[in-house]
Amino acid sequence: MPLTMTMIGASGTGKSCYLYGTYAAMLEGISLFHFTPKDYNQGLELEEAWELIMNDGHWPSGHVESADYIFDCLHHGVRIGTFTWQDYRGGILTEKKGDDAPEDVQAFHQRCRNADTLLVCIPADVLLKAAQGNSQSDHMLSRYLRIMGGFPNLINVPVVLMITKSDLITDEETRQCISHLLERFNRLLTINHEWLMIVPVSLGRFHGDMVQNGKVDGNVEPKRLHLPILFPIYLELSKIAIDDRRTGQEHSDRTGWGKFWYGDESEHYYRMAREREATMAAIWKEFEGAVDIYQNGNPILNSSGALPQTE
């Protein structure tokens, strides 16, 4: 059963470009991690979209339609997980979800309620202005919070706050932005929310504003593109590894007659657990120095140095 990852991003957040750029980068792979599409035609569509950006030299217009993309995630050529990437047109966030709303607006809110992970795209330049007190820029964060506040399952769903276009701000400004996110999204830390990741991502080093139909001026240097996707896969592998070890222990604890009638496959389950844990260790190595992770409001990995405010 694929993990469902729903991406939330208003128009202009770089959501579509992130999708295209991530696919292009993960075809070649990063640190022996690769994404491969289940649908060959969809893969070609994403690849051609990125090539068009590079060849045409202009950032694309936002999506006018929503789409689901299913990928396998591989490490060392071995599939470690499958995920459905749900991409929605940015304008969908500004439309009401009442009975007379377009069908895709209703579907968007329902999908968010049922998602395994929420990927929230927040552009670095807008976030920096918000952190510096610009109320108009901060409106985007308020919009996200209102939408997410309507998801009753939020407490159990990992959330990834992605700072897109992170090449537009300095390291010090990034820490300032993360501190602001921790303040504005404090509810995710105080409602005993299980997992939260904050990660800056970028397609490269570009000059000027990365606006729709704007000129692509700079160099493609992907950074941290794979980490938002690897986070829920890491958490899923952890659950499966724990189950494998528990089952292995149950087999190992069987008495002589129990093993005679039901067998003892403890070593098989222990081996599967070790393999998953080895993959988890490789993923965690990618996280170190690159992301901030919180569990139940407590910092588990604090790469930025920013910390939530305490009473």
Buried (B, 14 or more C-beta within 10 A) or exposed (E): EBBBBBBBBBBBBBBBBBBBBBBBBBBEBBEEBBBBBEEEEBBEBBBEBBEEBEEEEBBBEBBEEBBBBBBBBBBEEEEBBBBBBBBBBBEBBEEEBEEEBEEBBBBBBEBBBEBBBBBBBBBBBBBBBBBEEEEEBBEBBEBBBEBBEEBEEBEEBBBBBBBBBBBBBEEEBBBBBBBBBBBBBBEBBEEEBBBBBBBBBBBBEBEEBBEBEEBBEBEBEBBBBBBBBBBBBBBBBBEBBEBBBEBBEBBBEBEEEEBEEEEBBBEBBBEBBEBBBEBBEBBEEBBEEBBBBBBEBEBEBEBBEBEBEEE
